Amino acid sequence: ASKLLQHHILEQTLTRAASLRGGVGAPGSPSTPPTRFFTEKKIPHECLIIGAIESAFKEMDLQIERERTVYNISGGCTALVVVYLLGKLYVANAGDSRAIIIRNGEVIPMSSEFTPETERQRLQYLAYMQPHLLGNEFTHLEFPRRVQRKEVGKRMLYRDFNMTGWAYKTIEEDDLKFPLIYGEGKKARVMATIGVTRGLGDHDLKVHDSNIYIKPFLSSSPEVRVYDLLQYEHGPDDVLILATDGLWDVLLNEEVAEAVTNFLPNCDPDDPHRFVLFRDISSFSMEVRQQDRFSDRLDGKFDSVSFSLILFHSTVVS
């Protein structure tokens, strides 16, 4: 899947190559026809790359949908991608993986996690606009806890799609249905099934023992953040770290940054093996911390870890 996603990203960016090089129709190119309407927008080159990445994610998800029966593709996955082009890094994330930049010991977040809690309002609004997606089994409203039948007619706090705070409402029969979003933290689930709201695949995922599909609530659209490498000076120990949620469940951003700043300066900057050694050490550290924090975990299990470390200094020099 990762190779196919790379193919789609490359294909999409190549279609915009003419624009990036000032070809016909490019923003600001000599061959661009005169503007006919004063409301016509000027599209920055950066937005073309972001659009290419977003289109690639969509095409990848559609390809999985088309080929899932042929290749027996089941389930889904998160996707975290980095594209380096014209001195800028484009970090695209769909899911609960995370990317951070460590520059001079400072942590710069380059992604957001997409979970039932972070995307509550989007999910609730979709359910409000298309209630048939709930299969008459769920309510799009959120309550502090499950509503009991004896509470019908009484007042309880709730949140709707248009609210960031809480207000009171009188409980009705429909409020007895299971909430669209239920649980907190790592236990938060959409329709009591999935804890990640963006990614690729999951086209056949249904609520247990029902015919209610969850895919309409899941998005393949990534968040794309841009980092201008040429705007800053980078030292030999400045890095971009990409990792799945298995790492971030047990280590904070600051703890990873501390491990980097404590380990890398002790190695020769020209030694290519220092990052392999750092990966091994961080993996060992993670295993120890998993044991220490086991009692603090909400779901009592650990996710696997995929971990990548990209050296900035080499990227800029090359």
Order of alpha helices (4+ residues) and beta strands (2+ residues): alpha-alpha-alpha-beta-beta-beta-beta-beta-alpha-beta-beta-beta-beta-beta-beta-beta-beta-beta-alpha-alpha-alpha-beta-alpha
